[in-house]
């Protein structure tokens, strides 16, 4: 059998050029600092004003959201999550891993975002709303100046029912898009990979969403969804790998986090650096948030992506520069992990190219450790998250414990200011996990 070549090189040659790949192939936990961090980027089509437009759109929809999802009434229809200090979890991590985490540890609770209980409530819901707005405006049924609560009517539901929305997902993105699409009146179809949890599929079906299941992984679900959607002129396919709208929905988190930090009296500058740890699947969510954070805080924010040891697609795409031209399967990995939202074998090339120079680094974490951290978060803060959502907790531990982390701090002149810094663990999902399943996760931990 002929040896597979990637860009005219064998995998063994790639491993020789980038030794981290051998560690990854051996399923070891790694911490990789990005050597291209801070370099001049390729010209980017997306700008700060695109994020502003997205934020304004979400404000226009807020009265409608508040009306149809009463759980958002308190925030007047703005879908946002709390930012909390977690000193007891910080002390626990320091003791458990015998490491000093310099600075203060906080948790960004996207696990408790209203409507769909995960980070995907940002990008997924945003793209559905944008599509609905464009259709209604083109049809002459809506103006930007209208009170958008008029969307909650039989007239609009009947109008949107002529159109369908489709997406490929490992779970949480499908939930956010399915729930929002069905609420507006769209016909919604979610193509689910084998890793998707049964309760997520059942919840979508309860909401009237069509769920198509696949035996294979995320990439196949996306490919099939894209193909089927292409056969119907009135179907809008939300492309997790390439969508600029999804990306911008996530990016709005940057200005909102800035506002939350201001309200808490937390300053981010050269003397008070911000470190953010984001669980990563295909890259859209953490990539969009990184883009938004960089627009707000520039070089004073440092973003690290967390991936399972069996599915580190973003790390290998960045380390080699190959982006979506290399998969975890090319390294002999099986892309199987209990962290369903992170079970992605091939990264988004669009996201990789857009934020590659903004990314401080990536690290991997084994499933057993995810369950251990899940239990720790419950015991040391009464915080209940799904396995993929706790991956961020391992970031500050590895940053201060690994030689590559120490090198990063030194190279970026952060060693003497780290103690004034802040570490935000981005908790990406968990509040909608059924109680019996969450209890099983806890017991496993």
PyMOL commands that set and color helices and strands:
alter all, ss='L'
color gray80, all
select helices_A, chain A and resi 11-17+20-25+48-68+70-75+87-97+110-112+120-138+148-151+154-160+172-184+198-206+218-229+244-251+253-263+284-300+313-320+323-325+328-331+340-342+349-355+367-379+387-390+393-401+403-411+418-420+435-444
alter helices_A, ss='H'
color red, helices_A
select strands_A, chain A and resi 31-33+83-85+104-109+164-169+187-192+210-213+235-238+274-279+301-308+359-365+422-427
alter strands_A, ss='S'
color yellow, strands_A
deselect
rebuild
show_as cartoon
